[in-house]
């Protein structure tokens, strides 16, 4: 992975057809997705259960680019090695999920993955202030984690502005997870985000046998976000 601040669209497979994960991952990449986002939930840290390392390992061969694994689990540390071995390029842990965030991030990097920190809507930007030199990505939750298809929490726009100022010239991505549409994506891009996770907004209207709507949806989000950052489209 090379770092740049161009807008990246990361479809969340939480909104994909569970019976066709491999084909869905390949389809969204062919339709223009930059990363593939995997939302891991444990039924404990968040009120839902989704995927484990075995699922990540199964879809890895179908993903040509970046597999972005978001661990909504607590504790996370015992499972980091499993997800790294399953092929994660980025492993994101929640700041709220354990008492030793610095140690967790060290583990992620020692396993050869890029390290991310996720912040729930009520968690302030200051939660990452003392680990900025240990991270590659900050994931701002713009919904309460646990389920897809929720409404965007607009108070997070100011949090993104604060994080962007805090990051300075460090090579750290700001990722937005939750409620991303062509209407909300420009708000976060203008505030400083560069990775936009979208689930239902990408997968709606399409399928593995009719993937063209995926591309249309991805382009709509990207164009809206790029216009907000002043990129000519």
Backbone bond lengths (Angstrom), bond angles and torsions (degrees), N, CA, C in turn:
res aa  C-N    CA-C-N  psi(-1)  N-CA   C-N-CA  omega(-1)  CA-C   N-CA-C  phi
1 X - - - 1.465 - - 1.521 110.68 -
2 X 1.305 115.62 133.71 1.456 120.67 172.79 1.529 108.18 -110.30
3 X 1.333 116.02 148.46 1.462 119.98 -175.29 1.522 111.65 -91.11
4 X 1.317 116.25 133.52 1.458 121.78 166.93 1.524 107.98 -156.06
5 X 1.322 115.76 161.59 1.464 120.49 -175.80 1.525 113.77 -98.63
6 X 1.315 116.99 16.82 1.460 119.01 175.63 1.530 109.64 -66.57
7 X 1.320 116.77 155.15 1.459 120.98 -179.82 1.520 110.02 -67.23
8 X 1.318 115.29 129.37 1.453 121.88 177.73 1.531 109.09 -121.40
9 X 1.323 116.71 134.98 1.458 122.35 178.69 1.525 108.10 -105.07
10 X 1.336 115.23 125.97 1.468 121.48 -176.12 1.531 109.18 -122.02
11 X 1.326 118.22 90.57 1.465 119.95 179.12 1.531 111.59 -61.20
12 X 1.325 114.94 136.29 1.467 120.63 177.42 1.519 109.57 -90.28
13 X 1.333 116.27 123.68 1.463 118.98 -178.66 1.521 112.07 -71.67
14 X 1.322 117.64 -3.20 1.462 120.48 173.97 1.526 110.65 -59.73
15 X 1.334 116.43 -25.45 1.462 120.84 -179.79 1.525 112.42 -99.21
16 X 1.330 117.47 2.59 1.455 120.91 -178.29 1.530 110.82 -84.61
17 X 1.320 114.87 175.03 1.461 121.73 176.19 1.524 108.42 -76.26
18 X 1.333 116.83 111.72 1.464 120.99 -175.33 1.528 112.36 -61.37
19 X 1.305 118.41 -23.74 1.465 121.06 -179.05 1.520 112.28 -82.05
20 X 1.356 116.91 -7.05 1.462 120.59 -175.18 1.521 112.05 -137.31
21 X 1.327 116.52 41.31 1.459 119.44 -173.61 1.521 113.58 -55.55
22 X 1.313 117.19 -47.77 1.459 119.67 -177.75 1.511 111.68 -59.11
23 X 1.324 115.94 -48.22 1.454 120.85 -179.97 1.521 111.49 -65.72
24 X 1.326 117.35 -36.00 1.455 121.25 178.65 1.532 110.88 -64.73
25 X 1.327 116.78 -44.28 1.467 120.64 178.17 1.522 111.09 -60.04
26 X 1.323 116.20 -46.39 1.464 120.00 179.06 1.519 111.19 -63.58
27 X 1.324 116.88 -38.59 1.459 121.23 -177.29 1.522 111.73 -66.10
28 X 1.342 117.47 -45.78 1.471 117.94 -178.21 1.528 111.44 -68.81
29 X 1.334 117.00 -32.93 1.468 118.36 175.70 1.528 110.78 -64.52
30 X 1.322 116.52 -44.18 1.464 119.61 179.97 1.526 111.22 -64.51
31 X 1.328 115.79 -25.45 1.462 120.19 -179.64 1.532 112.76 -91.34
32 X 1.335 117.02 6.78 1.453 118.98 171.23 1.508 117.21 114.89
33 X 1.325 118.31 3.28 1.469 119.60 177.52 1.521 110.22 -65.49
34 X 1.325 115.93 141.87 1.463 120.77 179.08 1.526 111.40 -89.31
35 X 1.317 116.68 -42.95 1.464 123.51 177.77 1.523 107.96 -128.76
36 X 1.336 115.74 163.38 1.466 121.66 170.03 1.523 107.40 -115.52
37 X 1.317 116.34 124.50 1.468 122.92 -173.62 1.526 109.40 -101.57
38 X 1.333 115.82 128.60 1.462 121.80 -178.84 1.524 108.74 -116.34
39 X 1.322 116.45 113.38 1.462 122.17 -179.43 1.525 109.86 -90.89
40 X 1.321 116.02 109.42 1.468 122.16 -178.95 1.527 108.83 -98.44
41 X 1.332 117.09 121.71 1.464 122.07 -177.63 1.521 110.03 -129.00
42 X 1.338 115.17 144.91 1.462 119.53 -170.48 1.530 115.69 -113.60
43 X 1.332 118.53 -0.45 1.455 119.61 -177.37 1.517 113.77 72.48
44 X 1.323 116.31 7.02 1.472 121.83 -178.66 1.529 109.29 -124.04
45 X 1.315 116.80 -59.88 1.462 120.35 176.23 1.525 110.82 -69.65
46 X 1.326 115.72 -34.66 1.468 121.89 174.70 1.526 108.56 -131.28
47 X 1.340 117.63 155.68 1.470 120.35 -174.27 1.523 113.82 -84.17
48 X 1.315 116.68 55.61 1.456 121.04 177.45 1.519 107.80 -164.52
49 X 1.315 117.52 158.91 1.466 123.60 177.82 1.526 107.62 -126.25
50 X 1.329 116.42 130.02 1.466 118.28 -179.60 1.522 111.95 -126.95
51 X 1.329 117.57 -95.38 1.462 121.30 -166.91 1.522 112.04 -119.84
52 X 1.336 114.89 157.60 1.449 121.15 173.88 1.512 110.97 -122.12
53 X 1.335 117.32 -172.10 1.463 120.44 -179.57 1.527 113.69 -58.34
54 X 1.326 117.32 -32.38 1.469 119.15 -178.71 1.524 111.50 -63.28
55 X 1.326 116.65 -38.73 1.465 119.70 177.23 1.518 110.52 -65.30
56 X 1.328 116.31 -43.15 1.465 119.57 178.27 1.521 111.35 -60.57
57 X 1.318 116.46 -42.85 1.463 120.10 179.12 1.526 111.21 -64.18
58 X 1.336 116.70 -34.96 1.461 120.82 -178.35 1.529 111.94 -70.57
59 X 1.338 117.10 -36.51 1.466 118.88 -177.65 1.526 113.13 -88.79
60 X 1.328 117.10 -16.49 1.468 120.31 -176.92 1.530 113.31 -51.89
61 X 1.345 119.75 -44.90 1.465 118.67 -179.46 1.523 113.98 -64.21
62 X 1.320 117.30 -16.43 1.461 121.51 -178.33 1.522 112.45 -94.26
63 X 1.342 117.08 -1.72 1.458 122.06 -178.80 1.523 108.49 -110.81
64 X 1.301 116.20 114.22 1.466 120.10 -178.73 1.522 111.84 -79.70
65 X 1.333 116.14 -29.69 1.458 120.65 -175.78 1.510 113.26 -102.79
66 X 1.325 115.63 -132.70 1.466 122.19 -172.70 1.516 111.60 -88.35
67 X 1.341 116.19 127.69 1.465 121.20 170.29 1.527 107.47 -100.41
68 X 1.316 114.22 112.78 1.461 124.53 -173.01 1.529 107.96 -103.47
69 X 1.327 117.08 104.38 1.468 121.69 -172.43 1.523 110.15 -103.32
70 X 1.313 115.87 119.62 1.460 124.55 -176.46 1.521 108.64 -106.30
71 X 1.327 115.86 109.21 1.469 121.25 -175.04 1.523 110.54 -91.02
72 X 1.316 115.76 100.46 1.467 121.77 173.34 1.519 107.62 -95.70
73 X 1.334 114.24 64.42 1.456 121.46 -175.27 1.526 109.74 -139.29
74 X 1.315 115.61 154.37 1.465 121.03 176.42 1.532 108.93 -147.19
75 X 1.342 116.69 127.47 1.464 126.51 -4.11 1.526 110.93 -74.67
76 X 1.318 116.33 156.88 1.465 121.08 179.34 1.525 112.37 -95.67
77 X 1.340 116.48 -34.27 1.470 120.23 -171.23 1.528 114.47 -52.70
78 X 1.332 120.16 -42.34 1.468 118.94 -177.65 1.527 114.16 -64.41
79 X 1.314 117.38 -15.20 1.462 120.94 -174.45 1.530 113.39 -109.32
80 X 1.303 117.07 -3.61 1.462 119.77 -176.05 1.527 111.65 -60.46
81 X 1.309 116.93 -45.07 1.461 119.49 -178.13 1.517 111.39 -62.24
82 X 1.332 116.95 -39.75 1.459 120.47 179.72 1.514 112.65 -61.53
83 X 1.323 116.66 -42.70 1.464 119.54 179.74 1.519 111.29 -73.36
84 X 1.316 117.68 -33.12 1.462 120.18 175.58 1.529 110.41 -64.17
85 X 1.315 116.56 -45.34 1.465 120.56 178.92 1.527 111.53 -65.00
86 X 1.336 116.20 -26.85 1.471 120.35 179.36 1.519 112.09 -75.57
87 X 1.330 117.19 -8.63 1.455 119.85 173.23 1.503 116.53 109.98
88 X 1.328 118.13 14.06 1.466 119.71 178.29 1.524 110.35 -62.83
89 X 1.320 116.30 136.09 1.457 121.03 172.33 1.523 110.10 -88.62
90 X 1.331 115.58 -38.94 1.463 122.44 177.32 1.514 107.97 -122.76
91 X 1.317 116.39 133.03 1.465 121.95 174.53 1.521 107.72 -119.81
92 X 1.325 116.26 118.46 1.456 121.73 -178.62 1.518 109.81 -111.45
93 X 1.325 115.74 126.63 1.465 121.89 176.90 1.525 108.33 -111.21
94 X 1.311 115.89 154.68 1.464 119.88 178.66 1.515 111.14 -84.46
95 X 1.323 115.01 137.85 1.466 119.95 176.64 1.522 111.00 -60.47
96 X 1.333 117.45 -27.81 1.461 122.24 -175.88 1.529 113.19 -87.47
97 X 1.337 117.33 -5.11 1.467 120.32 -169.03 1.525 114.91 -86.80
98 X 1.326 118.04 -9.11 1.455 119.46 -178.19 1.508 111.61 -164.81
99 X 1.320 117.23 165.08 1.466 120.72 -175.07 1.525 114.49 -82.71
100 X 1.340 117.92 -12.85 1.466 120.14 -171.25 1.530 110.25 -126.37
101 X 1.326 116.66 69.36 1.460 121.24 -177.06 1.523 111.91 -59.37
102 X 1.325 117.16 -41.94 1.463 121.13 -179.63 1.526 110.54 -58.06
103 X 1.326 116.09 -44.86 1.472 120.79 179.85 1.528 110.90 -63.94
104 X 1.323 117.07 -42.40 1.466 120.37 179.69 1.515 110.90 -60.32
105 X 1.333 116.79 -43.06 1.457 120.65 -179.70 1.526 111.78 -66.66
106 X 1.314 116.19 -37.37 1.470 119.87 174.75 1.524 110.59 -59.58
107 X 1.328 115.92 -43.59 1.460 120.45 179.91 1.520 110.97 -61.47
108 X 1.322 116.31 -44.18 1.466 120.00 -178.84 1.528 110.47 -59.78
109 X 1.306 116.89 -47.09 1.465 119.54 -179.25 1.523 111.96 -68.54
110 X 1.308 117.13 -36.35 1.465 120.17 177.65 1.524 111.61 -64.83
111 X 1.323 116.45 -24.77 1.467 121.40 177.78 1.527 112.13 -83.98
112 X 1.330 116.79 -1.08 1.452 121.29 175.89 1.516 115.48 89.98
113 X 1.339 116.98 12.79 1.464 121.13 179.60 1.520 110.60 -105.35
114 X 1.327 116.13 159.05 1.457 120.58 168.48 1.530 107.75 -73.45
115 X 1.334 115.96 144.74 1.456 120.70 -173.32 1.527 111.00 -105.92
116 X 1.336 115.43 129.31 1.449 120.74 177.58 1.513 111.70 -123.19
117 X 1.328 115.54 153.46 1.461 122.66 173.50 1.518 108.29 -122.58
118 X 1.328 117.19 130.97 1.458 122.12 176.11 1.519 109.85 -103.94
119 X 1.332 114.81 144.73 1.465 122.08 -179.88 1.519 109.31 -122.36
120 X 1.329 116.94 123.12 1.455 121.52 173.85 1.529 110.22 -66.42
121 X 1.331 118.21 161.82 1.459 120.04 -176.87 1.527 114.89 -54.87
122 X 1.331 118.14 -34.33 1.464 120.70 -178.10 1.524 113.44 -87.16
123 X 1.328 117.57 -3.11 1.465 121.61 -178.87 1.523 110.14 -88.83
124 X 1.323 118.53 127.64 1.465 120.36 -176.20 1.524 112.79 -74.60
125 X 1.319 115.22 159.95 1.459 121.21 177.05 1.521 111.46 -59.20
126 X 1.315 117.26 -30.09 1.468 121.53 -177.29 1.526 112.81 -62.31
127 X 1.336 117.99 -14.30 1.469 120.97 -179.43 1.521 112.56 -62.24
128 X 1.337 117.67 -21.86 1.465 120.13 -178.78 1.527 112.75 -106.92
129 X 1.314 116.67 4.34 1.469 120.25 -172.98 1.522 113.08 -56.29
130 X 1.322 117.31 -37.91 1.463 120.20 -174.28 1.530 113.70 -97.53
131 X 1.344 116.78 9.55 1.470 119.41 175.78 1.529 111.60 -124.98
132 X 1.314 117.30 13.57 1.467 120.15 -175.27 1.526 112.93 -59.27
133 X 1.318 117.50 -29.43 1.458 120.06 -179.81 1.527 112.38 -85.73
134 X 1.344 116.34 5.16 1.466 121.28 179.82 1.517 112.18 -115.60
135 X 1.341 117.50 2.23 1.456 119.19 -172.92 1.525 111.88 -125.02
136 X 1.327 113.69 156.96 1.458 122.18 178.47 1.520 111.71 -114.21
137 X 1.326 116.61 -13.05 1.460 120.97 -174.99 1.519 109.85 -155.75
138 X 1.335 116.24 141.77 1.455 122.49 170.12 1.517 106.92 -119.71
139 X 1.319 115.66 122.38 1.462 121.89 179.82 1.526 108.67 -101.17
140 X 1.323 116.76 115.47 1.464 121.85 178.97 1.521 108.57 -96.35
141 X 1.314 115.84 117.52 1.456 120.65 177.56 1.527 109.34 -78.62
142 X 1.317 115.81 120.38 1.460 120.35 178.15 1.524 111.45 -104.78
143 X 1.330 115.24 12.67 1.464 124.10 165.91 1.525 105.81 -140.37
144 X 1.320 117.38 164.51 1.449 119.86 172.39 1.523 108.34 -74.22
145 X 1.327 118.23 126.61 1.469 120.26 -170.97 1.520 112.77 -67.08
146 X 1.324 114.80 147.74 1.455 120.35 175.97 1.512 113.82 141.75
147 X 1.323 116.82 -32.79 1.459 120.30 -178.06 1.525 110.11 -144.25
148 X 1.326 115.97 148.79 1.447 120.75 174.78 1.518 110.84 -82.58
149 X 1.343 115.18 169.53 1.449 120.31 174.03 1.514 116.21 77.43
150 X 1.340 118.77 15.83 1.456 121.26 -179.19 1.528 111.64 -86.56
151 X 1.336 114.75 165.27 1.459 120.42 -179.16 1.525 111.32 -79.72
152 X 1.285 115.90 145.54 1.456 125.89 -179.01 1.533 111.04 -66.83
153 X 1.336 116.97 133.10 1.463 122.70 177.62 1.528 107.77 -97.89
154 X 1.344 116.53 105.47 1.464 119.05 -169.65 1.526 114.82 -74.08
155 X 1.341 118.47 -9.47 1.465 119.82 176.17 1.522 112.11 -65.47
156 X 1.336 116.22 -15.43 1.467 119.96 -177.85 1.527 112.90 -77.45
157 X 1.319 117.55 -11.42 1.464 119.97 177.95 1.527 110.15 -61.34
158 X 1.315 116.30 -45.02 1.461 119.91 179.93 1.525 110.92 -65.94
159 X 1.333 117.11 -34.92 1.467 119.60 177.43 1.528 110.62 -61.46
160 X 1.314 116.42 -41.21 1.468 120.19 178.94 1.522 110.27 -63.74
161 X 1.316 117.68 -40.70 1.467 120.26 177.03 1.529 110.61 -60.22
162 X 1.316 116.31 -43.16 1.466 120.57 179.08 1.527 110.73 -62.59
163 X 1.323 116.50 -43.92 1.463 120.33 -179.57 1.522 111.18 -64.71
164 X 1.323 116.48 -41.29 1.466 119.19 -178.99 1.523 110.70 -61.84
165 X 1.340 116.28 -40.38 1.460 119.85 177.53 1.519 111.08 -67.19
166 X 1.324 117.04 -38.17 1.459 123.00 -178.74 1.537 111.35 -66.70
167 X 1.326 116.19 -38.20 1.460 121.73 -177.09 1.529 111.62 -66.98
168 X 1.323 116.56 -38.27 1.458 119.58 -177.27 1.517 111.18 62.58
169 X 1.347 116.73 -128.77 1.462 119.65 -178.04 1.529 112.88 -97.27
170 X 1.319 117.24 12.66 1.472 119.95 176.69 1.534 109.84 -66.22
171 X 1.335 117.55 145.09 1.472 120.45 -179.64 1.535 111.06 -81.77
172 X 1.315 115.68 71.51 1.462 121.93 -177.40 1.524 108.99 -121.88
173 X 1.325 116.76 125.54 1.454 121.47 175.76 1.532 109.73 -76.58
174 X 1.326 116.16 145.62 1.462 121.43 167.33 1.522 106.85 -109.51
175 X 1.307 114.49 116.55 1.460 122.08 -177.20 1.528 109.08 -107.56
176 X 1.329 116.32 142.08 1.455 121.92 177.59 1.516 108.62 -114.33
177 X 1.321 116.22 128.83 1.466 121.41 -178.46 1.526 108.77 -126.64
178 X 1.342 115.31 110.44 1.450 120.02 174.88 1.507 114.17 125.94
179 X 1.328 116.37 121.88 1.449 120.98 173.37 1.510 115.83 69.26
180 X 1.344 118.11 21.80 1.453 119.98 -178.70 1.537 110.99 -78.63
181 X 1.329 115.21 125.51 1.457 124.53 177.88 1.526 107.62 -141.89
182 X 1.330 118.45 174.07 1.470 118.69 174.50 1.528 113.01 -61.20
183 X 1.327 117.53 -17.62 1.457 120.98 179.19 1.524 112.23 -86.23
184 X 1.332 117.58 -38.10 1.467 120.70 -176.84 1.527 113.10 -92.01
185 X 1.319 117.63 -27.61 1.465 120.49 -178.53 1.526 113.09 -56.81
186 X 1.339 119.85 -41.73 1.471 118.85 179.62 1.520 113.24 -62.53
187 X 1.323 117.49 -32.14 1.462 120.74 -179.85 1.520 110.65 -63.33
188 X 1.330 116.31 -42.32 1.457 120.76 -177.93 1.518 111.78 -78.65
189 X 1.323 117.30 -35.20 1.462 119.92 176.91 1.525 110.44 -64.42
190 X 1.319 116.61 -42.26 1.464 120.42 178.98 1.517 111.75 -64.74
191 X 1.337 116.94 -30.30 1.464 121.46 179.32 1.521 112.86 -77.73
192 X 1.359 117.06 -17.65 1.459 119.56 176.90 1.511 116.37 129.97
193 X 1.329 117.73 2.23 1.467 120.11 179.49 1.518 110.88 -78.33
194 X 1.335 116.53 150.55 1.464 119.52 177.88 1.520 113.52 -130.38
195 X 1.342 118.81 -9.76 1.467 121.79 175.96 1.522 107.83 -121.21
196 X 1.322 116.63 122.94 1.459 121.53 -176.15 1.526 109.46 -117.27
197 X 1.323 115.47 116.36 1.463 121.50 177.92 1.523 108.00 -89.62
198 X 1.311 116.78 127.01 1.462 121.02 178.83 1.520 109.22 -136.77
199 X 1.321 116.09 132.39 1.455 120.82 179.72 1.510 111.51 -104.31
200 X 1.325 116.43 -86.73 1.455 120.61 -177.61 1.519 112.02 -61.48
201 X 1.340 117.47 -30.16 1.466 120.11 -179.76 1.515 112.16 -66.32
202 X 1.342 117.75 -24.30 1.467 121.83 176.28 1.520 111.27 -90.30
203 X 1.332 116.93 -46.72 1.467 120.39 -170.24 1.527 114.06 -83.59
204 X 1.327 118.62 -11.36 1.466 119.62 -177.49 1.529 110.62 -64.24
205 X 1.316 114.52 137.23 1.455 120.72 174.27 1.508 116.25 83.47
206 X 1.339 117.33 -5.27 1.457 119.64 -177.27 1.515 112.93 -123.51
207 X 1.316 115.38 -178.50 1.463 122.48 177.61 1.517 107.45 -163.05
208 X 1.325 116.10 174.25 1.468 118.44 178.64 1.525 111.68 -65.87
209 X 1.316 116.67 -24.22 1.468 119.54 177.36 1.519 111.96 -91.25
210 X 1.334 117.05 -11.50 1.465 122.43 177.44 1.519 108.51 -140.18
211 X 1.355 117.19 70.57 1.462 120.51 -172.35 1.527 115.08 -82.07
212 X 1.320 117.53 -7.93 1.468 119.33 -176.42 1.531 113.05 -54.84
213 X 1.343 119.78 -39.18 1.470 118.84 177.16 1.525 113.26 -59.82
214 X 1.336 118.01 -30.25 1.467 119.84 176.04 1.531 109.92 -58.72
215 X 1.306 115.47 -46.48 1.459 119.87 -179.91 1.520 112.29 -64.14
216 X 1.321 116.46 -41.12 1.464 120.32 178.29 1.522 110.58 -62.60
217 X 1.325 116.27 -42.27 1.464 120.46 -179.47 1.526 111.60 -67.22
218 X 1.336 116.49 -42.15 1.465 120.78 178.16 1.527 110.59 -62.13
219 X 1.314 116.08 -45.12 1.474 119.93 -179.27 1.526 111.34 -63.57
220 X 1.321 117.21 -38.77 1.461 120.10 -179.75 1.523 111.50 -63.03
221 X 1.337 116.80 -42.13 1.465 120.64 178.74 1.523 110.22 -67.98
222 X 1.327 116.22 -44.08 1.468 120.44 -178.07 1.532 111.31 -63.26
223 X 1.316 117.07 -47.68 1.461 121.16 -178.00 1.523 110.60 -61.03
224 X 1.325 116.11 -44.17 1.473 119.63 179.84 1.522 111.13 -62.06
225 X 1.341 116.06 -42.23 1.464 120.23 -179.42 1.523 111.49 -68.78
226 X 1.314 117.32 -41.98 1.462 120.78 -178.22 1.523 111.29 -66.81
227 X 1.305 117.73 -37.08 1.465 120.42 176.68 1.534 110.14 -60.19
228 X 1.331 115.93 -38.12 1.469 119.92 -178.64 1.520 112.53 -68.66
229 X 1.344 116.54 -22.35 1.465 119.98 -179.85 1.524 111.79 -97.70
230 X 1.329 116.37 0.11 1.460 119.66 178.07 1.506 114.31 87.52
231 X 1.344 116.78 7.23 1.467 119.96 177.33 1.516 108.87 -76.17
232 X 1.325 117.03 133.35 1.461 120.33 177.65 1.514 110.04 -72.47
233 X 1.316 117.29 127.86 1.454 121.55 -179.41 1.532 110.19 -126.84
